[in-house]
Amino acid sequence: MGYTHGMKWSDDLILDGVMKVKEGLKIDRMPTRSECVKYTNSYALSVAISRRDGGWCGLASELGLRIKTSETTTGKKYEKIIKEILENKGYEVSQMSQNFPYDLLVNDCLKIDVKSSHLYKGKEGNFYTFRTGKRYATCDVYILVALDDLDKVVRTYIIPSSKVIKNTQLSMGEYSSKYDIYLDRWDILTEYVNFLSGAPSWN
């Protein structure tokens, strides 16, 4: 199939693309990101799905297709990784259940959403894209985890949700982005915890 980043992806094209991958692979579930990339020999379809309202889970629900177990557990995997990092930094962290409006609760006051993304490769450049799915955040801070092809963490952004109001999707270039000022900004969490808990700030 000739998927390119230059074409306009309508809902019909996305649905048709997903069904062609599903039928081509002879599977009875929603294709995974890696399966779409491999079958189409392009990132275009997977990027179009990620950018669509509802993303992969929403599209699977619309089509009545189950999601491969590994896909549903990916988000929780990186929530656990971030949880461990924060605990090693001395925070108390609770991981919330699947349907909670945020992923982690730090020191009983700071609400965090964790999002992960692989690098998408296109003719106009390579980038990471993180879908918040919400015009108005239900968390205080987003922790965005950029992954390589082996699922290893290569970058971590700590961004206050107030900086991305009305953005349902955030994109970062492979080499530079306006969001680079938030790379490894773990100090932001300390500021928020101090403020939300009423503790004095020593800055």
C-alpha positions, 0 to 999 in steps of 0.5 A, a space after each residue: 500500500 502506498 502510504 505517504 505523509 503527503 496524503 490527507 488522511 480522512 477517517 475512511 482512509 484510516 479505517 480502510 488502512 487498518 482493515 487492510 492490515 488486519 486482513 493482510 496479517 490474518 488477525 482478528 484484533 486491532 493491528 499494533 503500531 509496529 504491525 502497521 509500520 511493517 505491513 505498510 512499510 511506512 509510519 504514515 498510517 500509524 501516525 494518522 491513527 495516533 493523531 486521530 481523536 481517540 487514538 488507537 484505543 478509540 479506533 479499536 472501540 469504533 471497529 469493535 476490535 480488541 487490542 493486543 495485550 502488549 499494547 494495553 500494558 505499554 502505558 502502565 509499563 512506563 508509568 511504573 518506570 517513572 514511578 520507580 524514578 520518582 521513588 528513587 528521588 525520595 517521593 511517595 508515589 501511588 499508581 492509579 487504576 486504569 480509568 483514573 483521570 491521571 496516572 500517578 499521585 505524588 506525595 498525596 498532592 501532585 497529579 501526573 500523567 505519563 505519556 510515551 512515544 516512539 520516533 516517527 520518521 517522515 519526509 519532513 523530518 523525524 519527531 515524537 508525538 504525545 497524545 494528551 487526548 484532553 483540551 483541559 488537563 486533569 493532571 498538574 504535570 505531564 511526564 513525556 517519555 521518548 523511546 528508541 526502537 528498542 523501547 529504551 528511554 532516550 528523553 524525558 520531558 517534565 511539562 506543567 499542564 498549564 503550558 499545554 492548555 487546549 493541546 490534545 497532542 504535543 510533537 517534539 523534533 528528533 533533534 530540537 523542540 521548543 519543549 527542550 526547556 523541559 528536558 529532565 526538569 525534575 525540579 519542577 516536581 519539587 516546586 509543585 509538591 512544595 506549593 500544593 502541600 503548603 511547604 515553604 519554597 527555598 528558591 
